[in-house]
Amino acid sequence: MSLPGTWARRASCLAVALITVVLGWVQVAPAQAADQAETMEVHATLTAEGLIQVETELTFADAAPAFLTQQFALTQEQTDGRLLTYTVSQLTVRADGIPVTPQSRVKADVRTITIETGGARVIDINYVVSGATRANSDGTIRAAWPVLQGLSVGVDEVSGQFNPPQGVQSYFCEAGPVDAPRACDQYQGGMHGALSMSFSDGPRATHERVTVGALLDAGAVPVTGVYEQPWSFGRAFELSPGRVGLAAGVLVIGGLGLGLGVRRRRLALVTATPLPLVELTDAGAGQVQFTVHDRVRPGMAGTLIDQSVDPADVVASILDLAVRGHLLIVELPPARHSAAPDWQLIRQDCDEPLDDYERLLLDAVAPAGTMTRVSQLGGTVHQAIGDVQTALYRRIVREGWFSRYPTERHPWSRWAWVILALTIVIMVVLAAVTTWALVGLALVLVALIGLTMTQDWPALTVTGAKVRAGLAQLATDLHEAPTRLPSHQVFDQAAAILPYAIVLGGWERWLGALVAADPDDDPDPTMLTWYHGPDDWHLADLPDSLDTLITVMTGRLFTRL
C-alpha cells in the first residue's frame, strides 16, 4: 500500500465520522425560538354596552421567544388636537393553555405587557377595551380597535372575525404601519344576513397594525370614548377672534382707565387755583408789601416747589430764624489777611413759636447757652440735618400738601405689586386649564402699566398744588415786581424776603434793595438786628458776606467730614 492511498482512506473516514456527529447533534438539539409567529387568529366582539371583547391566539411554528411583549396605545390623537383615551381591562394570558401572569406597566400613555412564554407554541391574549366607540358629527357611531398592535414579533398571517351588534352601516379593515395604513388584503361583512366581518392580512412586521371596525347607526351602542385635551402653548394662548377681542378689550379699557386716572390727577395738579399764602402786594405809590400767611416758612416753600428738602431749604431756614430774632449771625474779623472767613451763631431769646424742624435745626447750629462758629459746624450737626429733613417732610404732610413723604413710594405701589402677582397667577391658571390665557396676559400687561404708573405717582396733593401755584406766582413777583418797599419797613421787609429769595429766586434784587436803604456811608456793623459785621463793615458788604456765608455753611452742613 502506497503512502498517498493511506492518507486518502484516512481522510475519507474522518469526513464520514464528522458528518455522522453533526447529523446526530442536529437530531438531539432543541428547537430554536422563532421571531415570527405563523398565525394570529382574532375574535373581536362589540357588545351592546359599547365595549370590545378581544380574543387573540398567536401560533408559532416551533417555540415562541422566551419573552413576548405586547403594547396597547391608550390614546389616539384626533384631528382637532384632542386625545381619545382607551382603557384595557380583564387581561388574561395563556401559554399552551396554561394561565400566565404577565408583567404590566404604563408609560407615556402606552400599556406594555411582558409574557414569559416558557417556549410555548400557542399564546392566547384576551382583554376588554373601553373607549373604542365615538360619535361622528352626523350622529353615527364609529367603533374601531387595532387588534394587532405593538407586538415584539412579526406575524405571517392575521385573520379573524369582528362581530358588531345590529345597526351596522359599513365595515372597514386597515393594515400596515401606524402612519401609513391601507386596506387589509381581504375583508367582508354582512354577507347573507350575517352581522360579522371576516378579514385576513399578512405578513405584518414587528409593531405594525391591523385595525378592524364598523360604522353603526346613531344610538346602536353607547359612546365610550373619552376625550382629553392635552396642554400646549398654542392651545393655551389660542388666537381666536373672541379671545383676541376680549384680550384687546381688557388691555384697552384697563390701559385707558389707568391713563385717564393719571391724566385727571396730573391735570388737577397742573390747573390748581393758586393759593397765595406768601405774596407781594401792591402798597401804592409804586411800592410793594410782603406778607406771609399761615406761617409758610422758606424751608416749607422750597420743599413744596421741588418736592425735596435740599441744602438751599435748610440754609434759607437758618437765615429765616435769624431774621425772625431766634439767632444772631456775627461776622468775625479775619485773624489774618489770608484767613478764611468765619461767623459766630448766637442763640437769642424769642417768644415766637417754632415748628419741630426749626427747633431741631436751631438746637443743632446754636445750642442754648453756647456760641457756635460756622467753621465748627459738622459732626453732630451734620447728623442732625437728617432729622431736620424728616421733620420738614412731616410738617408738609401734616399741612396736607403731600400725601406721603416724597422720598417714599406711594402705598399703591405695594398694592400694584400684589395685583401684578395675582394677575400672573390668573394667567397661569387660565393657561393650565383653559384656552383663554391671552386674556390673562392682557391682565398682566394692565397690571404692569399700573405698576409703572405708581412708581412715579406724585406725593403732591391738590391742596399742595394750589399752594405751590401761589408760590410760583411769588417767584415771578420776586423776579419782576418793583423792589420799592415802604420806607419805614424797608429793612424788616427786605430781610424777611431774603430767605424766600434763596429758594424761589430774585436774591440779588432784594439784597440790592436792602443795601440801597443805607442812609449814609458810615460803617454799619450793627445796623441789622440779625446780622452783625466787624467794626469797619458797611451795609454794602452784605451781598458778599451773605454769599460767602451761604457757601461755607452749605459745605459745613452737607459735606461729610
Secondary structure as GFF3:
##gff-version 3
##sequence-region A 1 561
A	DSSP	alpha_helix	3	28	.	.	.	ID=ss1
A	DSSP	beta_strand	36	46	.	.	.	ID=ss2
A	DSSP	beta_strand	52	59	.	.	.	ID=ss3
A	DSSP	beta_strand	67	73	.	.	.	ID=ss4
A	DSSP	beta_strand	75	77	.	.	.	ID=ss5
A	DSSP	beta_strand	83	85	.	.	.	ID=ss6
A	DSSP	beta_strand	87	95	.	.	.	ID=ss7
A	DSSP	beta_strand	98	100	.	.	.	ID=ss8
A	DSSP	beta_strand	103	107	.	.	.	ID=ss9
A	DSSP	beta_strand	110	116	.	.	.	ID=ss10
A	DSSP	beta_strand	122	130	.	.	.	ID=ss11
A	DSSP	beta_strand	133	135	.	.	.	ID=ss12
A	DSSP	beta_strand	141	148	.	.	.	ID=ss13
A	DSSP	beta_strand	154	163	.	.	.	ID=ss14
A	DSSP	beta_strand	168	176	.	.	.	ID=ss15
A	DSSP	beta_strand	182	183	.	.	.	ID=ss16
A	DSSP	beta_strand	186	189	.	.	.	ID=ss17
A	DSSP	three_ten_helix	191	193	.	.	.	ID=ss18
A	DSSP	beta_strand	197	201	.	.	.	ID=ss19
A	DSSP	beta_strand	209	216	.	.	.	ID=ss20
A	DSSP	beta_strand	226	228	.	.	.	ID=ss21
A	DSSP	alpha_helix	233	236	.	.	.	ID=ss22
A	DSSP	alpha_helix	241	270	.	.	.	ID=ss23
A	DSSP	beta_strand	278	284	.	.	.	ID=ss24
A	DSSP	beta_strand	287	292	.	.	.	ID=ss25
A	DSSP	alpha_helix	298	306	.	.	.	ID=ss26
A	DSSP	alpha_helix	311	323	.	.	.	ID=ss27
A	DSSP	beta_strand	327	332	.	.	.	ID=ss28
A	DSSP	beta_strand	342	347	.	.	.	ID=ss29
A	DSSP	alpha_helix	356	365	.	.	.	ID=ss30
A	DSSP	beta_strand	371	373	.	.	.	ID=ss31
A	DSSP	three_ten_helix	374	376	.	.	.	ID=ss32
A	DSSP	alpha_helix	380	398	.	.	.	ID=ss33
A	DSSP	alpha_helix	411	433	.	.	.	ID=ss34
A	DSSP	alpha_helix	437	455	.	.	.	ID=ss35
A	DSSP	alpha_helix	462	480	.	.	.	ID=ss36
A	DSSP	alpha_helix	490	504	.	.	.	ID=ss37
A	DSSP	alpha_helix	507	516	.	.	.	ID=ss38
A	DSSP	beta_strand	531	532	.	.	.	ID=ss39
A	DSSP	three_ten_helix	539	541	.	.	.	ID=ss40
A	DSSP	alpha_helix	542	558	.	.	.	ID=ss41
###
